[in-house]
Amino acid sequence: MFDEAERGTRPRNVHEIGQDLSVLSVSDLDERIEALRREIARLEEDRRRKLASQEAARAAFKF
């Protein structure tokens, strides 16, 4: 069995930056907007964790 990547197809709800939006319904757009908002929140949280880790390291080695 092949997955989508091996067949050269994408799942319907995967968004590609710059793709043609004219083929998407309002519902499709709403789904993608929500998925992108969740992804942005995930990225921001990871960034916060990494910044906190960097700051802790700086504080530990500060004399």
Backbone as numpy.savetxt, mean C-alpha at the origin, in Angstrom:
# Nx Ny Nz CAx CAy CAz Cx Cy Cz
-1.16 -25.66 -11.16 -1.99 -24.47 -11.16 -1.12 -23.23 -11.16
-1.56 -22.21 -11.87 -0.83 -20.95 -11.96 -1.57 -19.88 -11.18
-0.81 -19.00 -10.52 -1.45 -17.85 -9.89 -1.54 -16.71 -10.90
-2.14 -15.60 -10.50 -2.37 -14.48 -11.42 -1.07 -13.96 -12.01
-0.01 -13.88 -11.20 1.26 -13.34 -11.69 1.84 -14.23 -12.78
1.73 -15.54 -12.60 2.26 -16.46 -13.60 1.46 -16.42 -14.89
0.17 -16.16 -14.80 -0.67 -16.09 -16.00 -0.61 -14.71 -16.65
0.01 -13.76 -15.96 0.09 -12.41 -16.51 -1.17 -11.60 -16.30
-2.02 -12.02 -15.38 -3.23 -11.27 -15.08 -3.17 -10.79 -13.65
-3.97 -9.80 -13.33 -4.04 -9.27 -11.97 -5.42 -9.53 -11.41
-5.49 -9.67 -10.08 -6.82 -9.71 -9.48 -7.56 -8.42 -9.81
-8.87 -8.47 -9.88 -9.68 -7.33 -10.30 -9.49 -6.10 -9.43
-9.26 -6.27 -8.15 -9.22 -5.13 -7.25 -7.83 -4.55 -7.02
-6.83 -5.00 -7.75 -5.48 -4.47 -7.59 -5.36 -3.19 -8.40
-4.88 -2.16 -7.75 -4.74 -0.87 -8.43 -3.32 -0.68 -8.91
-3.18 -0.20 -10.11 -1.88 0.11 -10.66 -1.81 1.62 -10.86
-0.78 2.25 -10.31 -0.62 3.69 -10.44 -0.60 4.07 -11.92
-1.41 5.06 -12.29 -1.45 5.54 -13.66 -2.34 4.77 -14.61
-3.02 3.75 -14.10 -3.85 2.95 -14.99 -5.07 3.74 -15.49
-5.66 3.29 -16.57 -6.84 3.92 -17.16 -8.02 3.72 -16.21
-8.55 4.82 -15.70 -9.66 4.75 -14.75 -11.02 4.74 -15.44
-11.05 5.02 -16.72 -12.33 5.12 -17.42 -13.08 3.80 -17.49
-12.38 2.70 -17.29 -13.02 1.39 -17.36 -13.59 0.94 -16.01
-13.35 1.73 -14.96 -13.80 1.36 -13.63 -15.14 1.99 -13.29
-15.97 1.23 -12.60 -17.26 1.76 -12.13 -17.03 2.60 -10.87
-18.06 3.31 -10.47 -17.97 4.09 -9.22 -17.69 3.15 -8.05
-18.31 1.99 -8.05 -18.09 1.01 -6.99 -16.64 0.54 -6.99
-16.10 0.27 -8.18 -14.70 -0.13 -8.28 -13.78 0.97 -7.74
-14.08 2.20 -8.11 -13.28 3.32 -7.63 -13.35 3.44 -6.11
-14.55 3.29 -5.56 -14.71 3.34 -4.10 -13.88 2.26 -3.41
-13.90 1.04 -3.97 -13.13 -0.07 -3.41 -11.64 0.24 -3.44
-11.18 0.79 -4.54 -9.76 1.10 -4.67 -9.34 2.23 -3.75
-10.18 3.23 -3.64 -9.89 4.34 -2.73 -9.73 3.81 -1.31
-10.65 2.95 -0.89 -10.57 2.39 0.46 -9.33 1.52 0.63
-9.00 0.72 -0.36 -7.80 -0.12 -0.29 -6.55 0.75 -0.20
-6.52 1.82 -0.97 -5.36 2.72 -0.93 -5.27 3.45 0.40
-6.40 3.82 0.97 -6.38 4.46 2.30 -5.82 3.50 3.35
-6.23 2.23 3.28 -5.69 1.24 4.22 -4.19 1.07 4.02
-3.76 1.06 2.78 -2.33 0.90 2.50 -1.55 2.11 2.98
-2.06 3.30 2.79 -1.40 4.51 3.28 -1.29 4.46 4.80
-2.34 4.05 5.48 -2.30 3.94 6.94 -1.25 2.92 7.37
-1.14 1.82 6.66 -0.15 0.80 6.97 1.26 1.35 6.77
1.48 2.08 5.69 2.78 2.68 5.43 3.15 3.71 6.49
2.17 4.54 6.86 2.43 5.57 7.88 2.76 4.95 9.22
2.08 3.87 9.58 2.36 3.20 10.85 3.76 2.60 10.85
4.15 1.98 9.77 5.49 1.41 9.69 6.54 2.51 9.75
6.28 3.63 9.10 7.19 4.77 9.15 7.33 5.28 10.58
6.20 5.40 11.29 6.25 5.84 12.69 7.10 4.90 13.53
6.92 3.60 13.35 7.70 2.61 14.12 9.20 2.76 13.82
9.52 2.93 12.55 10.93 3.05 12.18 11.54 4.34 12.71
10.82 5.43 12.66 11.32 6.69 13.21 11.54 6.57 14.72
10.60 5.91 15.41 10.73 5.73 16.86 11.95 4.87 17.17
12.19 3.85 16.37 13.35 2.99 16.56 14.65 3.77 16.33
14.67 4.59 15.30 15.85 5.43 15.04 16.10 6.38 16.19
15.06 7.00 16.69 15.19 7.95 17.79 15.69 7.24 19.06
15.17 6.05 19.32 15.63 5.27 20.47 17.11 4.93 20.34
17.54 4.58 19.14 18.94 4.26 18.92 19.81 5.49 19.13
19.35 6.63 18.62 20.11 7.88 18.82 20.23 8.20 20.31
19.13 8.04 21.04 19.14 8.34 22.47 20.06 7.39 23.24
20.10 6.12 22.83 20.93 5.13 23.52 22.40 5.42 23.32
22.79 5.99 22.19 24.19 6.23 21.92 24.62 7.67 22.14
23.72 8.44 22.72 24.02 9.85 22.99 24.75 9.94 24.32
25.83 10.68 24.33 26.62 10.81 25.55 26.45 12.16 26.15
